[in-house]
Amino acid sequence: MWVDRPEQLRYAVSILAQASVVAIDAEFMQVRSYVQGSAGSSVPRLSLLQLAVDHHCFVVDTLRLGDLSPLTEIVANPRIAILLHGAGADMRVMAERGLNVAHYYDLEATSRSIFGQHESSLASMLARAFHMRLDKSLQRTDWTRRPLPPAMIAYAARDAEVTLALYYWLQQHYPEILQLHEHTDAPVVVAAWIAPFLQGPAPCSPDVAVADGLARGVIADKAQVDLDCRSALATLHYPMYRSRLLRLIADLSLTKLVPDLVALLQAPTSDERAGSVRALGRLGVKSARESVRPLLSDPVHDVRKAAQTALYNLSAKSSTRQAQALHNADGSRRWVSEPSGTASDEQGGWKSRLRSIIDAS
């Protein structure tokens, strides 16, 4: 059903509100905007919003409908799970129109946890689940044109419909991993200094964050850093958060958590298996080589590649010197290819050559 009038939107909401899950897909265009005296910027403009439930699919003309607030009854309702494939971009562009999602599943992230990064696209998953070829020929078309031809409306509706079908397939075959990717408004309970590193790029390096926490008394000592990270591993269930936590553990060289990392080599999601392998490789835990080796035969390419890299780095026969981090007093790090004070440093090493160049200049 094409929706471009307020009464049609209210009718759509009355149908959608009866469902426990609603699949949503968004079509938007990157629109260039210019402000005098500053460089232009690219802003996403929501053009269509497709919402599918059993037996119904609504294609909402978000250009003609200026007020989308009736849809908050759906997307902000914690009782209704919103299904998205690749949640990030769609949720950002929806939020620009006041539609903030409270409860959702990201089916792209779920698929990545099961089959790996290269097998998680909607096209790959539909081929796997339903032997269906997904036509993406209109993916980069101009969704701001009006009127939209019936073929484009059907194309847009189909993405929401197949997202709903994919959810049912994942629920049938991989319910435990699907459940790990459920997002709610419930707060993430971890130490305050860890939280920024779970959300994406942090404002400072891990070492600086720990040094700042020690200076402010938020962190008592190094033992608390270990304890906070171990507690976070036990508390967090969302695989992306756990992967970022594993990276943090490696950045901080928390070798006391090696047993926890080895245990995660058997984790059900590829994100955690690959993340734990990378962390062990970066920490230089040679004793973990035999535990890592079986992952060379892991069904997921991402995990096999991570295991191969880790085993190469952990190999005693490798002639390549590993860079190592030394910690400065302010908590920042400097990287060197060999420990300070070695014979090569004093007798023609790279540091001596660099000093001679600086002195000569």
C-alpha positions in Angstrom: 0.0 0.0 0.0 1.3 3.4 -1.0 1.0 5.9 1.8 1.2 9.6 1.1 -1.7 11.1 3.1 -2.1 11.5 6.9 -5.3 9.3 7.0 -3.4 6.5 5.2 -0.5 6.7 7.6 -2.9 6.4 10.6 -4.5 3.4 9.0 -1.0 1.8 8.5 -0.1 2.4 12.1 -3.4 0.8 13.3 -2.3 -2.4 11.4 1.4 -2.3 12.4 0.6 -1.8 16.0 -1.0 -5.3 16.2 2.3 -7.0 15.3 5.1 -8.0 17.6 7.8 -7.6 14.9 7.9 -5.0 12.1 10.5 -5.1 9.3 11.7 -1.6 8.2 13.8 -0.5 5.3 14.6 3.1 4.3 15.5 4.7 1.0 17.3 8.0 1.2 19.5 10.3 -0.8 22.7 12.1 0.1 21.8 15.8 -0.4 24.5 18.4 -0.7 23.9 21.5 1.5 25.9 24.7 1.5 26.2 27.3 4.2 27.8 30.6 3.4 31.4 30.8 4.7 31.8 27.1 5.2 32.4 24.0 3.1 29.4 22.0 1.8 28.2 19.0 3.6 26.3 15.9 2.6 23.1 15.3 4.5 20.9 12.1 4.1 17.3 12.9 3.1 14.8 10.2 3.9 12.7 9.6 0.7 10.8 6.4 1.5 10.1 4.2 4.5 8.9 0.7 4.0 7.3 -1.3 6.8 6.3 -4.9 6.5 4.4 -7.3 8.8 2.6 -10.6 8.0 0.2 -10.0 5.0 0.9 -6.2 4.8 3.6 -3.9 3.5 3.3 -0.1 3.6 5.5 2.2 1.5 5.5 5.6 3.1 6.2 8.7 1.1 8.3 10.6 3.6 8.8 13.5 1.2 5.2 14.4 1.0 4.3 13.5 4.6 6.0 16.2 6.7 4.6 14.7 10.0 5.8 11.1 10.6 5.0 11.3 14.4 2.2 8.7 14.2 5.0 6.1 13.5 6.6 6.7 16.9 3.8 4.5 18.2 5.6 1.7 16.4 9.3 2.4 16.5 9.4 3.7 20.1 7.2 0.9 21.5 9.4 -1.5 23.5 6.8 -4.2 22.9 7.4 -4.2 19.1 10.8 -5.4 17.8 12.0 -3.5 14.7 13.8 -5.6 12.2 16.6 -3.9 10.2 19.3 -5.2 7.9 22.3 -2.9 8.5 20.7 -0.8 11.3 23.2 2.1 11.5 22.4 4.2 8.4 18.6 3.6 8.5 18.4 4.4 12.2 20.4 7.6 11.7 18.2 8.9 8.9 15.0 7.9 10.7 16.2 9.8 13.8 16.6 12.9 11.7 12.8 12.7 11.2 12.1 12.1 14.9 11.8 8.3 14.7 14.0 6.9 17.4 14.0 3.1 17.6 13.7 1.6 21.1 13.8 -2.2 20.4 15.4 -3.8 17.4 17.4 -6.6 15.8 20.1 -5.9 13.2 19.9 -8.9 10.9 23.1 -7.9 9.0 25.1 -8.1 12.2 23.4 -11.4 13.1 24.3 -12.9 9.7 27.9 -11.7 10.1 28.1 -13.4 13.5 27.1 -16.7 11.9 28.6 -16.6 8.4 31.2 -13.8 8.4 31.5 -10.4 6.9 31.6 -11.5 3.3 28.4 -13.5 3.6 26.2 -11.2 5.5 24.7 -9.0 2.8 21.0 -9.2 2.2 21.6 -10.7 -1.3 24.0 -13.4 0.1 21.6 -14.3 2.9 18.5 -14.6 0.6 20.5 -16.9 -1.7 21.5 -19.0 1.3 18.1 -19.1 3.0 15.7 -19.2 0.1 17.8 -19.8 -3.1 16.6 -16.4 -4.2 18.4 -14.0 -6.4 18.0 -10.4 -5.2 17.8 -7.8 -8.0 19.7 -4.6 -6.9 19.5 -2.8 -10.2 17.5 0.1 -8.7 19.6 0.4 -5.6 21.2 3.7 -6.6 18.2 5.2 -8.4 16.8 8.6 -7.5 14.3 8.0 -4.8 13.3 11.7 -4.6 11.6 11.6 -8.0 7.8 11.8 -8.0 5.7 10.1 -9.1 7.5 6.8 -8.5 6.8 4.2 -11.1 5.1 1.0 -9.8 8.3 -1.0 -10.4 10.3 1.2 -8.0 7.5 1.0 -5.4 7.5 -2.8 -5.6 11.3 -2.9 -5.5 11.3 -0.8 -2.3 8.6 -2.9 -0.7 10.4 -6.1 -1.4 13.4 -5.2 0.7 11.2 -4.9 3.8 9.3 -8.0 2.9 12.4 -10.2 2.5 13.9 -8.7 5.8 10.8 -10.1 7.6 11.2 -13.5 5.9 14.9 -13.6 6.8 14.1 -12.9 10.4 11.8 -15.9 10.5 14.5 -18.0 8.9 17.1 -16.9 11.4 14.7 -17.4 14.3 14.1 -21.0 13.1 17.7 -22.0 12.5 19.9 -19.7 14.7 17.7 -18.5 17.6 20.5 -18.3 20.1 22.7 -16.0 18.0 19.7 -14.0 16.8 18.9 -13.4 20.5 22.4 -12.0 21.1 21.6 -9.2 18.6 18.5 -8.0 20.3 18.9 -4.3 21.3 16.7 -2.7 23.9 16.8 0.5 25.9 18.4 -1.3 28.8 21.7 0.4 29.8 25.1 -1.3 29.2 26.5 -2.1 32.7 30.3 -1.8 32.5 32.9 0.4 34.2 32.5 4.0 33.2 36.0 4.2 31.6 35.2 1.2 29.4 31.9 2.4 28.0 33.2 4.9 25.4 35.3 2.2 23.8 32.2 0.1 23.2 30.3 2.8 21.2 32.9 3.3 18.5 35.9 5.6 18.1 36.9 6.7 21.6 38.0 10.3 22.3 41.4 9.1 23.5 43.7 6.0 23.5 43.1 3.2 26.0 46.3 4.1 27.8 45.4 7.7 28.2 41.9 6.7 29.5 43.5 4.4 32.1 46.0 7.1 33.1 43.2 9.6 33.5 41.1 7.2 35.5 44.1 6.6 37.9 44.7 10.3 38.2 41.0 11.0 39.1 40.7 8.0 41.4 38.1 6.3 39.2 40.6 3.4 38.7 42.4 2.3 41.8 45.2 0.3 40.2 46.2 -2.1 37.4 44.4 -4.9 39.1 41.1 -3.0 38.8 41.6 -2.6 35.1 41.9 -6.4 34.8 38.9 -6.9 37.0 36.7 -4.3 35.1 37.5 -5.9 31.7 36.8 -9.4 33.0 33.5 -8.3 34.5 32.6 -6.6 31.2 33.3 -9.8 29.3 30.9 -11.6 31.7 28.2 -8.9 31.5 28.1 -8.0 27.8 26.2 -10.2 25.3 26.1 -8.1 22.2 28.9 -9.5 19.9 30.0 -6.2 18.5 30.6 -4.8 22.1 32.5 -8.0 23.0 34.7 -7.6 19.9 35.5 -4.0 20.8 36.2 -5.1 24.4 38.6 -7.8 23.1 40.4 -5.1 21.1 40.7 -2.9 24.3 42.1 -5.8 26.2 44.8 -6.3 23.6 45.5 -2.5 23.4 46.1 -2.5 27.2 48.2 -5.7 27.1 46.1 -7.4 29.8 47.9 -10.7 29.8 46.1 -11.9 33.0 42.9 -12.2 30.9 44.5 -14.8 28.5 42.5 -17.7 30.0 39.3 -15.7 29.3 40.5 -15.1 25.7 41.3 -18.8 25.1 37.9 -19.8 26.3 36.3 -17.5 23.7 38.0 -19.4 20.9 35.0 -21.7 21.2 32.4 -18.9 21.2 29.3 -19.4 19.1 29.8 -16.2 17.1 32.5 -15.6 14.5 32.9 -12.1 15.9 34.1 -13.4 19.2 36.2 -16.2 17.8 38.1 -13.9 15.4 38.3 -11.1 18.1 39.9 -13.5 20.7 42.3 -14.9 18.1 43.5 -11.4 17.2 43.9 -10.4 20.8 46.0 -13.5 21.6 48.1 -12.8 18.5 48.7 -9.1 19.5 49.5 -10.1 23.1 52.1 -12.5 21.9 50.7 -15.5 23.8 52.8 -18.3 22.3 51.3 -20.9 24.7 47.9 -20.4 22.9 49.2 -21.6 19.5 47.8 -25.1 19.9 44.4 -23.7 20.9 44.4 -21.3 17.9 45.5 -23.9 15.3 42.1 -25.7 15.0 40.5 -22.4 13.9 42.5 -22.7 10.6 39.6 -25.0 9.7 36.8 -22.7 11.0 33.8 -22.5 8.7 34.0 -18.7 8.6 36.6 -17.1 6.4 37.1 -14.1 8.8 38.1 -16.5 11.6 40.4 -18.6 9.5 42.2 -15.4 8.3 42.6 -14.2 11.9 44.0 -17.5 13.0 46.5 -17.6 10.2 47.7 -14.1 11.0 47.9 -14.9 14.7 49.8 -18.1 14.2 52.3 -16.3 11.9 52.9 -13.6 14.6 53.2 -16.2 17.3 55.6 -18.5 15.3 59.0 -18.9 17.0 60.5 -19.3 13.5 59.4 -15.9 12.3 62.4 -13.7 11.7 60.4 -10.5 11.7 60.8 -8.5 14.8 57.5 -7.5 16.4 56.9 -3.9 17.2 56.4 -3.4 20.9 54.7 -0.6 22.9 56.4 1.2 25.7 54.3 3.3 28.0 55.1 6.9 28.8 54.4 8.6 32.1 51.2 10.3 30.8 49.8 6.9 29.8 50.4 7.3 26.1 52.5 4.8 24.1 55.5 4.9 21.8 56.3 2.0 19.5 59.8 0.5 19.0 61.1 -2.4 17.0 63.4 -3.6 19.8 63.9 -2.9 23.5 65.8 0.2 24.5 69.4 -0.2 25.5 70.2 -3.2 23.2 73.6 -3.7 21.6 72.2 -2.8 18.2 70.9 0.4 19.6 74.3 1.4 20.8 76.3 0.0 17.9 74.8 1.2 14.6 71.1 0.5 15.4 68.3 2.5 13.8 68.1 4.8 16.9 71.8 5.7 16.6 71.5 6.4 12.9 68.5 8.6 13.6 70.4 10.5 16.3 73.3 11.1 14.0 70.9 12.5 11.3 69.3 14.8 13.9 72.6 16.0 15.3 74.0 16.7 11.8 71.0 18.8 11.0 
